[in-house]
Amino acid sequence: MSKSSKTIVLKSSDGQSFEIEEAVVQLMENIKPMIQQKVVKTTIITIPNVTGNILSKIIDYCRKHVSHKEDEDALIEFDTEFVNVDEATLISLADAARVLEIKCLSALCTLV
């Protein structure tokens, strides 16, 4: 992603802020329209009920899927490792994926 790409700040429910590239937000179906239609006046979007720890993992997931979308083998390996977490974390990831409407992550979490 180029350095000139627009960045968005996502803020977790516990106050942690994460600066991400606009391209990464494209996987987040409920945020994407706000960015495209410029519904949000600022580039800071608060994500309710998602902690910083979980939001960080979600952002890592989205970045990987955006940057490696053509490398299916790498994504399969990444996804396998990504869901190799304890049950509570997996439930939190699934809930966050549902809130953010990240279809590929929601599907992955239900397969485990």
KAWO-V587219 format. One record per helix or strand of 3 or more residues. SS is the DSSP state (h for helix, s for strand). FROM is the first residue (numbers start at 1). LEN is the number of residues. Records with the same first field share a line. If there is no record, write none. Layout:
SS = FROM-LEN, FROM-LEN
This chain:
s = 7-5, 17-5, 44-3
h = 22-4, 29-8, 52-16, 72-11, 87-14, 103-9
